[in-house]
Amino acid sequence: MNNTAVLQPPRAETFGPRPFARWDANPSVRLGQLGAEPPMDDLVNQLHQTVHGFADRVMRPIGRDLDRLSAEQVIATGSQLWSFRDAYASLGINMEALASFPPELMPDIFAILFEELGWGDAGLAISAGVDLMPHYMAAKFGNEFVFKAYPEELIGCWGITEPDHGSDSLDANGAIFHAQGKYGRPNCVAKITDGKVIISGQKSAWVSNGPIAELAILYCAAETKDGVDPRRGAVVIVPLKSLGVSKGKPLEKMGQRALPQGEIFFDNVELDIDHLLVAPEDYKKGVYAIHSEANALMGGVFTGCARAAYEHAYAYAHERKQGGVPIIRHQDVAKRLFHMARKVELSRAITRRVTTFNMTNDMPALQAAMFSKVTATQHALEVASDAVQMFGGNGVTCEYPVEKLFRDARSSLIEDGCNEILAIKGGTLMIDPDRLTPTA
Ligand SMILES: Cc1cc2nc3c(=O)[nH]c(=O)nc-3n(C[C@H](O)[C@H](O)[C@H](O)COP(=O)(O)OP(=O)(O)OC[C@H]3O[C@@H](n4cnc5c(N)ncnc54)[C@H](O)[C@@H]3O)c2cc1C
């Protein structure tokens, strides 16, 4: 190289805008609604605007009103839950519409859709999410029967938790099972005989949409000619108008009160074998598949819930004066907002990365979906708690929105798997057998 050569500075655009080109007295760059969002594809942007408007105009007021009602009132005829469902259906976000988007946009669409719905109301967002489950999983497993036999308009739910089996049910391969533990008796069994599936037993009161659902994707133990082995279960699509299905009372709970939940009972419910979506030999795959979708969905919804709490706190910090200045002028308040915004941004980033990886890889990484769920729900609780603190006394009254967001966020640490169980299970998925000595 010639020592006397003069190096040319690289083109400025390579590294982004020239420093200080827009410098002014207050050098602050406003972040957008979705934080430090890179330029977005037009189709994704349109969907974002539509769903955001819907979340603002429809979900927020309805979610707030339903939160004050009893669980029975939420599902009663004429309740606003049904107005929400009608309005959401009119947006046309169904499997067919989702399938019409270019596949490379799906990760962003999935994450942004559920973030916006979660921003509107977490309980209603989960209701919309589980609604899709029977058909979504049928599509994943390439099952055409479900699409031919049952219209997508039917209200869907996912039944896995049983009165005696919560964390156990999510651990189909027994990876977190206690050395001295026993699974014990399953509460719900699908007997698989020649040409039929016969279901007996019950699912617990935690089935989201349970009281209103018309079609379930049911995960339960399987009875075959080899007997009942709860670790080799079955996934069955169950129309809930079938003879022998009954429901319990809707559950009263803390947070996400717009989301109806309740038991489903099965008394020798007989279905054609076509309804068997996943057979016992593939049961572990079935649990893995739905869990990796559901955990990423939770990541999106609770990024939105955290963002809602942050935005309320941000606005309040500019309005509320103490000591003669808006409280955002107090350093501790500004610092708290900084950490809240940082956590929302982290939840969003991890959820987008995980949906992108899982939708483009030939097999989803369940532990990555768990990163997203655990991070976003933990952050949602912390951000909502900080928002309550920032509102002072007003934070704990029902007159302001943040106490509801705090309750909504609290349930999410248990929903779709307790976060500590997901971390233990996710940890076991990270063990690389190739790095272990044969005896370890
Ligand atoms: C808002 C909400 C929505 C839900 N939606 C649905 C739904 O749509 N469908 C559905 O089927 N279910 C649903 N669930 C149920 C949910 O998946 C379960 O509540 C969850 O898996 C935990 O089960 P559990 O409540 O029986 O708790 P348990 O499993 O009894 O756990 C109790 C405690 O023991 C700990 N523990 C248990 N086992 C272990 C272990 N091996 N090692 C260490 N600690 C352990 C847990 O971490 C927890 O702290 C929902 C729950 C909530 C709160």
The ligand as a Gaussian input file, in Angstrom:
#p B3LYP/6-31G(d) Opt

LIG

0 1
 C      -55.348000     -15.927000      32.772000
 C      -55.102000     -17.390000      32.533000
 C      -55.454000     -17.960000      31.306000
 C      -55.279000     -19.339000      31.089000
 N      -55.716000     -19.906000      29.907000
 C      -55.706000     -21.251000      29.760000
 C      -56.273000     -21.873000      28.595000
 O      -56.734000     -21.207000      27.662000
 N      -56.302000     -23.219000      28.533000
 C      -55.801000     -24.007000      29.540000
 O      -55.899000     -25.217000      29.432000
 N      -55.203000     -23.454000      30.640000
 C      -55.159000     -22.098000      30.773000
 N      -54.595000     -21.514000      31.901000
 C      -54.004000     -22.376000      32.911000
 C      -52.499000     -22.232000      33.046000
 O      -51.842000     -22.768000      31.929000
 C      -52.105000     -22.910000      34.370000
 O      -52.676000     -22.160000      35.417000
 C      -50.608000     -23.009000      34.539000
 O      -50.064000     -23.921000      33.614000
 C      -50.224000     -23.434000      35.955000
 O      -50.935000     -24.573000      36.355000
 P      -51.643000     -24.589000      37.797000
 O      -52.497000     -23.361000      37.886000
 O      -52.320000     -25.893000      37.953000
 O      -50.478000     -24.447000      38.837000
 P      -49.578000     -25.660000      39.397000
 O      -49.031000     -26.463000      38.276000
 O      -50.355000     -26.371000      40.445000
 O      -48.385000     -24.888000      40.081000
 C      -48.479000     -24.306000      41.400000
 C      -47.103000     -23.765000      41.780000
 O      -46.175000     -24.860000      41.883000
 C      -45.035000     -24.629000      41.070000
 N      -44.594000     -25.895000      40.456000
 C      -45.373000     -26.845000      39.884000
 N      -44.619000     -27.837000      39.373000
 C      -43.338000     -27.510000      39.594000
 C      -42.074000     -28.114000      39.248000
 N      -41.980000     -29.267000      38.575000
 N      -40.939000     -27.465000      39.629000
 C      -41.007000     -26.283000      40.291000
 N      -42.169000     -25.655000      40.626000
 C      -43.316000     -26.260000      40.283000
 C      -45.514000     -23.655000      39.988000
 O      -44.466000     -22.883000      39.466000
 C      -46.542000     -22.807000      40.751000
 O      -45.894000     -21.719000      41.367000
 C      -54.719000     -20.135000      32.110000
 C      -54.305000     -19.544000      33.317000
 C      -54.499000     -18.193000      33.538000
 C      -54.070000     -17.595000      34.846000

